[in-house]
Amino acid sequence: MDSLNESLFDTPASEAPAVLASALAPAAAPGHFDELRGVPTPPEPSSTGVASQPAPLHDASSTPPVVSAADDNPSAEERPPLAPAWSAFFEHLGAGGFGDLPRRSINLERQIRDNGVTYNVYADADGPQRPWSLDLFPLIVSPDSWAQIEAGVLQRVRVLDRVMADVYGAQQLLAEGLLPPALVQGHPGYLRAMHGVAPPGDTWLHIAAFDLARGPDGNWWVVSQRTQAPSGLGYLIENRLAISRQFPQAFEALHVQRMAATYSAMMEGLQRMCPAGAPPHVVLLTPGPYSETYFEHAYLARYLGITLVEGSDLTVRDQRLYLKTLQGLRPVHGLIKRLDDEFLDPLELRPDSTLGVPGLLQAIRAGNVLVANMPGSAFLESPALLGFLPALARRLIGEKLQLPALPTWWCGERAAMEAVLPQLRDCAIKSTYAGYDTHTNFDAVLGSRMSRRELDEWAGRIVRQGDEHTVQSYLPMSQMPTWSQRVGPGRIAPRSVLLRVFAVSDGAQSWRVLPGGLARLLDASAQIASMQRGGSSADVWVQMQTRGEVDRSTRLQPHATPASLARHRAPVTSRAAENMFWLGRYTERAENAVRLARLTLDLLGGEDLSSPALLTWLHGMAVRNALVPREVPSPPRSRRVFERALIAELGDVERGGSVGYSLRCIRQAAAAVRERLSQDHWNQIVRAENEFLRRSAELAGEAGDGGYASGAALRDLESASGALAAITGAQTDRMTRDDAWRLLSIGRHIERLGFLSSALQAGFETASVHEVSGFEAMIALFDSTITFHARYQQRRDVATMIDLLVLDGDNPRSLAWVTQTLRGRIARLAGSAPGKLSALSHELPDPAGWTLERLCEAGPEARYPALEQLLEACETAAYHVSDAIGIRYFTLTSDPVRSVGA
């Protein structure tokens, strides 16, 4: 840490924070614009004493200017004062001033972690999710700078929209030679199936993102544009909420523009343009929980008040798009897609896609659904297109572009290739068709980072495959102050920043620019700004043009009516319902496995192992519930081998039925319905899996070294039991009692009914319940030991067992309570009138007809035929009902739900 920043926390409290910031914050790197001070930092002089700068590639009107000065990076005393906005920011830090920044940084990290904000860098189903990286300081954009950005972005989105309209319509631009066919019809992202389509409102682009960099002269330049499914609209909301809470005084003092009104306008515009529907139903299509930006998809859907769906949630019938819900098929009129175009429709695009909706393009061509953005915009993302946009703007809207792009050369044109080859050292080389395996695909590289030999190799590739390569002028990006706390108490450090801004449609052929954005910060060693490569982000504060009243619009609707409230209740999709159902089943299955494993290890470690019936029952239950492989010998043959096998299998995530496998399945099912779970609930699920698997791995190491590990295994199981109790509590007490929750509860009770019925049935078959040790083990497995001894004291006979474990309507683990609860939940799910049971409920045995006298009737050989028949009926009915629920509610193949919902 440099000496200036070491003195940060030793300065007098009376010293003005802005003065301290000016003295302590290093200047931007030479040749970069310094956001903190609002001026460029002079470039480093060359060995000849003349400021080094890239050789000009174009005329002065199109080349990013480079500040020429021979001065070295100035000392602290010589640095210019802070820009007015940054001076105001530091002056309004609050009472703690600079000394409070480390605490705020820690609070910010904790808030991001507690809110579960993640970016799945590798989209790995088994890998940990990486917390979202957010810097403590915001990027502050002045009113003048924002005016330049806003006008330029609005102009560019108009041009891009008209380019799409022409390319998929008259194709005059291709005929006139203003667009090379190789960049349009030769681009893999060009969709011939969309030619001739007339989009609702004659609007092709509803959300467009532009990556901007500020040059050394303080002006902004377009680096790239995103039109397929631009990310960031959700993350920037979370960034704003997090940073504004850390600096509330500065946020108010700087008159930062709010963003809620723009989101509302976007949704209102989409709804107005949707095909017939009163009110229109809009959903957000996500690739699913393994997408690196899935958190954002769920967050944005919740913020906009729309349903988050996957491709399997949707179906096309008669050229119309429908959402599969528990109540049937519900029409969808608008679709915000976060899915690349090629995966949208396996019938007409990628046939191997499991993420899209078969027939979606047919529904789009029929004009029955609005899609934001319309499919087919991928060719607009090619960096090569930037070089053609100035001429396209003059042709399509009769205007000169106000916001310039970095000079860009598509090497598919021989003249452009020959002009740029000598200048590769001062440029970036990019793939023309990035992301498509059918073309040469590579990450962007900087010529300044390469040796002469490497440059020559790249030049050779460009000559051989010119159309695959696009060259873009290099721009030293501006640097903003960031807060680094990796070493010591913290320090201010400049980092290069790339600004992503969004244009969103608020009506037919009408757009507005979101007053904010997503700032992406580069590490010193990074060549490009990318969250996938470990970059970080910053909030963006756009100051108002005037000091008038700040727009405090929110997404809240204070004048909602009962009818509108009913309309806005999120439907339960069939996929979400199925995942909630299995979340319940795997939660109960994990609890059963933990309880059975603890009971087994306790008994194997006890003093009384003289009951062959008990040991046979334990072995049978362990095999039946996949706690041990079937070939493992029973305890009477080899207690030690059986115990070791049981311990070894606990954390095996590949073996169905193990505790580790069930915990993983809980996490995977929960990830698919993340938007329905509280953050605390989700954190408990992730923590339970991670901690149990970590301890299991340590336990396996101890066992491999010859350790017995039984005591450690019991401690791990006890800890897992506590974690599962917390998860169960969140499911029971903190979730809305809608159909999704009912399915979760139904899943739990189906699993409980099947498990307990089979356990009790096996106990009577092996006769273990007729011995004291087996009797006590059965009571313990039903988690009813305390209740039994309080009620029956020293009695241990079949009648007391049946009374408590089968007939007791107040015991949540008795078969009567479980069955009655299950019947009621299924009836509510089916929409039965109060007090009425659906036909599916009647397939479960009715506890009202069970009597103690009948169930206690003994037959030959100490068997209880009526009881055994009931237990078999309960187990069979549980899994039969499970299959029926899957058919009726998840696949929508049964007659009751084939009708189209309103």
C-alpha positions, 0 to 999 in steps of 0.5 A: 500500500502506498504511503499516501494511502497509509496516511488515510486513517491518520489524518485529522478528522477536521480535514475536509474529505474532498481535500483529503481525497484530492491528496490521497487518491492517485491520478489515473494512469498516463494517457487516460481520462481521470474521472475523479478529477475530470481531466486527462492524465498526460501520457508517458513521454517516449525515449526521445522526450516526445509524448508517445501515442499511437500512429493515426489510422484515420483522419482526425475527425474519426480517430480518438484524440490522444492528449499530447503532453510531456509531463510525468504523472504529477505528484500529490501537490501538483494534481488537479482538484477533484471534479465538482461531483466527486468533491460533493460526493466526498463531502457528504460521506457522513460523520465517519468520513474516510475512516468509515469506508472500511466498515462500509466496504465490509457491509457491502460485501455482507449485503451482496452475500446475504442477498444472494447476488451471484454470477455463475462464471462457469455455469457449473451445476456442481460448482459454487456460485460466485458472489457478484463483484461490486465496488464501493464507489459509484461512477458519477456521470455529469449532466453534460456527459449524460446529454451526449450519451443519451442523444447518441444512444437514442439515435443509434437504437433508431438506426439499428431498429430500421436496419433490422426492418430493412434486412428482414423486409425490402433489403434495400441496404443490401441492394445499394451496397451499404451492407455487405451480404457476408455480414448479414445473410452470411452471419449465423445470427441472421434468421431467414425464417424471420424474413417478411415478419411484421412485428407488433408496433413495427418495433424490432428492438425493445432493449438494446445495450451499448458499451461505451468508453470515455477517451482521453479528451473526455468524450464517449465512444461506442465500443460494442452493442448488444441486441440479442439478450443484453444482460445487466438490467437486473444487476444494475438495480441491485447495484443501485440499492446496495450503493445508495444505502452505503452513501445516502447523503451523497446520493441525495446531494448529487441529485441522482436520477432514479430509474424506476420510471423507465422500467415502468415505461418499458413495461407499459410500452410492451403491454400496449404493443402486445397483440390482443389480450386484456390485460396482456400477459408478459413473461420473462424467458430464462435458459434456467438456473445454470445460466451465469446470469440466472440471479438477474433473470429471477431478480428482474422478473420479480422487480417487473412483476412478471412470471419467470419461465423456462422453455419447458413452461411454454407451448404453442397451440394453433400458432399461439403461445401458452404458459402451462400452469396448474390451472391449465394453459394461459395465453402469453402475449409478450415474451422478454427473452434472455435466451440467444436466438439460436436456442429459441425454437428447436423446430426451425433453429437448433434442433438440439436445443432443450431451452426453447419452445417448439413452434415459437417462430410460427407464433411470431410470424402469425403476429400472436406474440410480441418478443423483446427483442425480436429474433434475428438481431444477432448480426447487429452485434458483430463488431464489423457493423460499427464501421458501416453505421455512419453511412446507414444513419445518413441513409435511414434517418438522414442524420449524422451520428452524434455518438461516434464509435471507435474506428473499426475495419472489417477485413473482409474488404481488401482496402480496409484490411490493407489499410489497417494491417500496418497499424495492428500494434495500436488496435484490438483484433476481434472475431467478426462472428464471435460465439459461433462455432461455424466460424473462426472464434477467438477472444479479442486481443490487443496488439500492444500486448503482443510481440512482433512475432505474434503480430506477424502471425495475426497478420497472416491469419487476417490475410488468409481469412479476412472476413473472419477478423475485425480490427478496432482502434485502441482507446485508453479507457477512462479510470475511476476511483475504486476502493480496494481493501485486499491489503491493509485497511484499504486504499483508493485506486484508479481502474479502467471502466467500461460503461454499459447503457440501455435503451428501452422502448416505451411504445411503438417506434419510441425509446428512452435511455435508462438514466444509469447503467452498469459500469464494468471495471478492468483489472490491470492485467485484463484486456477486455471488460468481462464479468465472465473473466472475473471483472467487477462492477460499479453503480452509475450515478447520473446527475440531473440536468437541473436542480429541480425535484428528483423523480421519485417514481417507484414500481409500487402501485398505490391505486391498485384495485381488487381486480388488478390485484387478482390479475397480478397474482403470479401463476404457478407454472407446471415446471415450478410446481414440479420443482416445488413438489420434488423440493418437498419430497427430497427435503422429507427424504433427506430427513428420513435418511438422516434419522434412519442413519443416526438410529442405525449407527446408534444401535450398532454402537450400543451394548445390546446387539443380540436381536437378530430381528432388529438387525435384519430390520435395520439392514432391510431399511438401509438397503430399501432406502439406498443407504448401503448397496444391496450386496453389503452383508447384514450386521449379523454377518459382519457388523463392522463391514455394514457400519463402514459401508453406511458411513462411506455412502453418506456423502456420495452424491452419485448414489440415489438415496444417500444423504449427500444425494438428497441434499444436492437434489434439494439444492437443485430443485430449489435453484429452479424455483429460486424466485419463490424462496426467501434469501434466508431459505436459500442460504440454509439450503446451500449451507446445509449441502456444502457443510455436510459434503465438506464434513463427509469428505473429511470423514472419508479421509479419516476412514481411509487412514484406518479410523473408525469414524462412527462418532464423527459420522453421528456428529455430522448427521446431528448437524445435518438434522439441525440444518434440515429442521431449519429448512423445514421451518422455512418451508412451513412458516415462511411461504405463502400458502398457494398451490406451489406451497401445497405441492411442496407439502404434498410432496413431503407427505407423500414421501413421509407416508411411503417411508413410514408405512414401509418401515412399520410394515417391515417391522412386523414382517421381521417381528422386530417390533415384538422385542423391546429394542425393536419396539423402541427403534420403531418409535424413535424412527417415527420421532415419537419417543417423548410422546410415547413414554409420556402417554403410555409410560412402560407399556410396550405392546402392539395396541399402544404402537398402533394407537400412536403411530397409526391412528393418532390424529394429533401426531404429525408422523402418524399415518392417520395425520399424514393421510388426512393432511394429504387428502386435504391438501390435494383437495385444495389443490384441485380447487374443491369446494370447502369440505369436499374431496377431489377424486384423487384424494379418495384414492388414499385410504380414509382414516375415518374407517380405521379402528384400533380393534380391527387393526389389533386383530391377530392372525396366525403366527403373530401376524396382524393381517388388517394392519399389514393390509392397511400399511401396504395400501398406504404405501401403494396409494402414496406412490400411485397418487404421486404418479397421478399428480405428475400426469395431471399437473406437470405434463398437462396430459389429463383431461381435466386440464386440457382446456385453455385458461383465460 
